[in-house]
Every structure is written in structure tokens, then in C-alpha cells.
């Protein structure tokens, strides 16, 4: 393993800086406080880096937030989407999906809700770049759910097509997230998650 002295660091990157650790720190600040309330000084302390390095590496607070959204998607959202499988029956996979939504949204009291549905969606109201990011992330989730439904033979024909059912599933997930953000715990959210999976399977019938 090479020594730290032999590793090239871009100008402005602090010694000992680790991208993953820094983004984790920033993500938790944004997630817990919201975008507007996340002060740059607080973010710098959470990332263990000076303000000048933050601006050099990410451009500005907006660039850092978009980087944390990408990190969140690759880490926290991955178990949620992977739960869709297919690994079991459609009902089993939808149940696993909503269980993961509950865990994500309520598993840590310091970061309730979802960075995308709770924080990015709020910040997107007045920011076109965040609006585009929100739409991209939401569309990707709905497309992933629709693929799982299609894998089980759910058709695009009829009154409730696979794409419509996927939009409904995503809306149900956002509802669970919203309840978690408002302070409801997993004990109250799990019955809602179970009912969501049951209702979606019943729609197909």
C-alpha cells in the first residue's frame, strides 16, 4: 500500500480527506436539518475540511448537496431498490421494498424521512437544478418498480397499468417517508407498509 505522501491530491483537498466519509458527514447534516438550514460552517465541520476546500471541490453549497444526493442514492437507496428483486413472489418483494422504506425513513432518529423526498423535494420548490434532480430520481424509482411489476407479467393495458401502479407505489412510499419525517416511528409505519403491499397486489387482481 502506498504511503499517503505518494498519493496525488488535487489542490484544495485536505490531507487525510476521504470522499466517502466527507459526503457521509455532509449528507447527515442536510438530511437532519434540511438544505436551507444546513450552514456551510456546519457542513465543513461535519466533513472535516476548510471552507475553501469545500468550494474548490464542489463549487458551492448547491454542488455539494447534489453530490450528497448521488451518494445517498448509491448507498441508502440501494437496499430499497434491491429489495424489489425479483427474489420472491410479487407480494413478497413489494413487502420487502416497503419494509426497507420504513427502515430507511425511521431507522435513525437523527435523520428521519428521506434525503430526496423530504429534503431535495422541499429545496426544489424554488431551485430549477434541484427540480431536475428530484424529477430524475423519482422517475428512476418509478421505472425500477415498473420493471419489477412487468417481470411478474403486470401489463400496460387495463385501468391500472404497470407504470400507473409503479407511480402509486412510489407515492405510497413517499407517504410513509412523510409520516416518518413528522416523527412517527417504525411501529406505526409497518402496518401502513404492509397495507401498501397488500393494496398494490390487490389492484392487479
C-alpha positions as CSV (number, residue, x, y, z in Angstrom):
1,X,0.0,0.0,0.0
2,X,1.4,3.4,-1.0
3,X,2.1,5.9,1.7
4,X,-0.1,9.0,1.9
5,X,2.8,11.1,0.8
6,X,2.9,9.4,-2.6
7,X,-0.8,9.9,-3.3
8,X,-1.6,12.8,-5.5
9,X,-4.1,15.3,-4.0
10,X,-5.8,18.0,-6.1
11,X,-5.1,21.5,-4.9
12,X,-7.5,22.3,-2.0
13,X,-8.0,18.7,-0.9
14,X,-7.1,18.5,2.8
15,X,-4.6,15.9,4.0
16,X,-6.4,12.9,5.2
17,X,-9.6,13.8,3.3
18,X,-11.8,10.8,2.4
19,X,-14.6,11.4,-0.1
20,X,-17.0,8.9,1.3
21,X,-16.5,10.0,4.9
22,X,-16.9,13.6,4.0
23,X,-20.0,13.0,1.9
24,X,-21.5,10.9,4.7
25,X,-21.0,13.9,7.1
26,X,-22.5,16.4,4.8
27,X,-25.4,14.1,3.9
28,X,-26.4,13.7,7.5
29,X,-26.3,17.5,8.1
30,X,-28.5,18.1,5.0
31,X,-30.8,15.2,5.9
32,X,-31.4,16.2,9.5
33,X,-31.6,20.0,9.1
34,X,-32.8,20.5,5.5
35,X,-31.0,22.3,2.7
36,X,-31.6,25.9,3.8
37,X,-30.8,25.3,7.4
38,X,-27.5,23.5,6.7
39,X,-25.0,26.2,7.3
40,X,-21.7,26.0,5.3
41,X,-19.7,26.2,8.5
42,X,-21.6,23.2,10.0
43,X,-21.1,21.3,6.7
44,X,-17.4,22.0,6.8
45,X,-17.1,20.7,10.4
46,X,-19.0,17.6,9.5
47,X,-16.7,17.0,6.5
48,X,-13.6,17.9,8.4
49,X,-12.4,20.3,5.8
50,X,-12.0,24.1,5.4
51,X,-14.5,26.2,3.6
52,X,-12.0,26.9,0.8
53,X,-11.6,23.2,0.1
54,X,-15.4,22.7,0.0
55,X,-15.8,25.4,-2.6
56,X,-12.8,24.1,-4.6
57,X,-14.1,20.5,-4.7
58,X,-17.8,21.0,-5.1
59,X,-18.1,24.6,-6.4
60,X,-20.7,25.7,-3.9
61,X,-23.2,24.5,-1.4
62,X,-25.6,23.5,-4.2
63,X,-22.9,21.4,-5.8
64,X,-22.1,19.7,-2.5
65,X,-25.8,18.9,-2.0
66,X,-26.1,17.3,-5.4
67,X,-23.0,15.3,-4.6
68,X,-24.6,14.1,-1.4
69,X,-27.8,13.2,-3.2
70,X,-25.8,11.0,-5.6
71,X,-24.0,9.4,-2.6
72,X,-27.3,8.8,-0.8
73,X,-28.8,7.2,-3.9
74,X,-25.8,4.8,-4.2
75,X,-25.8,3.9,-0.5
76,X,-29.0,4.4,1.4
77,X,-31.4,3.9,-1.6
78,X,-29.7,0.8,-2.9
79,X,-31.1,-1.6,-0.3
80,X,-34.6,-0.2,-1.0
81,X,-34.5,-0.8,-4.8
82,X,-32.6,-4.1,-4.4
83,X,-35.4,-5.4,-2.2
84,X,-37.6,-5.4,-5.3
85,X,-35.6,-8.4,-6.6
86,X,-37.2,-10.3,-8.2
87,X,-36.3,-12.8,-5.5
88,X,-39.7,-14.0,-4.4
89,X,-43.3,-13.5,-5.3
90,X,-44.5,-10.0,-6.2
91,X,-46.2,-9.7,-2.8
92,X,-43.0,-10.8,-1.0
93,X,-40.8,-8.4,-3.0
94,X,-43.2,-5.4,-2.5
95,X,-43.4,-6.2,1.2
96,X,-39.6,-6.2,1.3
97,X,-39.5,-2.9,-0.6
98,X,-41.9,-1.2,1.8
99,X,-40.1,-2.7,4.8
100,X,-36.9,-1.1,3.6
101,X,-38.6,2.2,3.1
102,X,-39.7,2.1,6.7
103,X,-36.2,1.2,7.9
104,X,-34.6,4.0,5.8
105,X,-37.1,6.6,7.0
106,X,-37.2,5.8,10.7
107,X,-34.1,3.8,11.4
108,X,-32.1,6.7,12.7
109,X,-33.8,9.4,14.9
110,X,-31.3,12.0,13.7
111,X,-32.1,11.5,10.0
112,X,-35.9,10.9,9.7
113,X,-37.5,10.7,6.3
114,X,-35.7,10.7,3.1
115,X,-33.0,13.0,1.7
116,X,-34.7,13.0,-1.7
117,X,-38.4,13.0,-0.8
118,X,-38.1,15.2,2.3
119,X,-35.1,17.5,1.7
120,X,-34.5,17.6,-2.0
121,X,-38.2,18.0,-2.7
122,X,-38.5,20.9,-0.4
123,X,-35.5,22.7,-1.8
124,X,-36.7,22.0,-5.4
125,X,-39.6,24.4,-4.9
126,X,-37.5,27.4,-5.8
127,X,-34.4,25.8,-7.5
128,X,-34.6,24.6,-11.1
129,X,-31.5,22.5,-10.7
130,X,-33.0,20.7,-7.7
131,X,-36.3,20.3,-9.6
132,X,-34.5,18.5,-12.4
133,X,-32.6,16.3,-9.9
134,X,-35.8,15.5,-8.0
135,X,-37.6,14.5,-11.2
136,X,-34.7,12.4,-12.3
137,X,-34.5,10.5,-9.0
138,X,-38.3,10.0,-8.7
139,X,-38.6,8.8,-12.4
140,X,-35.8,6.3,-11.8
141,X,-37.5,4.8,-8.8
142,X,-40.8,4.5,-10.6
143,X,-39.1,2.9,-13.6
144,X,-37.4,0.4,-11.3
145,X,-40.8,-0.5,-9.6
146,X,-42.4,-0.8,-13.1
147,X,-39.8,-3.2,-14.2
148,X,-40.5,-5.4,-11.2
149,X,-44.2,-5.4,-11.9
150,X,-43.6,-6.2,-15.6
151,X,-41.3,-9.0,-14.6
152,X,-44.3,-10.6,-12.9
153,X,-46.4,-10.1,-16.0
154,X,-48.2,-6.9,-15.0
155,X,-49.4,-5.4,-18.2
156,X,-49.5,-1.9,-19.5
157,X,-53.1,-2.5,-20.6
158,X,-56.1,-2.0,-18.5
159,X,-57.3,0.6,-16.0
160,X,-54.2,0.2,-13.8
161,X,-51.1,-0.3,-16.0
162,X,-47.7,-1.3,-14.6
163,X,-46.5,2.3,-15.0
164,X,-49.5,3.7,-13.1
165,X,-49.2,1.1,-10.4
166,X,-45.5,2.0,-10.1
167,X,-46.4,5.7,-9.7
168,X,-48.8,4.7,-7.0
169,X,-46.2,2.5,-5.2
170,X,-43.8,5.4,-5.2
171,X,-46.5,7.8,-3.9
172,X,-47.2,5.3,-1.1
173,X,-43.5,5.2,-0.2
174,X,-43.3,9.0,-0.1
175,X,-46.3,8.9,2.2
176,X,-44.5,6.6,4.6
177,X,-41.5,8.8,4.4
178,X,-43.5,11.9,5.2
179,X,-45.0,10.3,8.3
180,X,-41.5,9.3,9.5
181,X,-40.3,12.9,8.9
182,X,-43.1,14.2,11.1
183,X,-42.0,11.9,13.9
184,X,-43.9,8.6,13.5
185,X,-41.8,5.6,14.4
186,X,-41.5,2.2,12.8
187,X,-44.2,0.6,15.0
188,X,-46.8,2.9,13.4
189,X,-45.3,2.8,9.9
190,X,-45.0,-1.0,9.5
191,X,-48.8,-1.6,9.3
192,X,-49.0,1.1,6.7
193,X,-46.2,-0.5,4.7
194,X,-47.9,-3.9,4.9
195,X,-51.2,-2.4,3.7
196,X,-49.4,-0.7,0.8
197,X,-48.0,-4.0,-0.5
198,X,-51.4,-5.7,0.0
199,X,-53.3,-3.0,-1.8
200,X,-50.9,-3.0,-4.8
201,X,-51.2,-6.7,-5.3
202,X,-55.0,-6.5,-5.0
203,X,-55.0,-3.9,-7.7
204,X,-53.6,-6.4,-10.2
205,X,-56.4,-8.8,-9.4
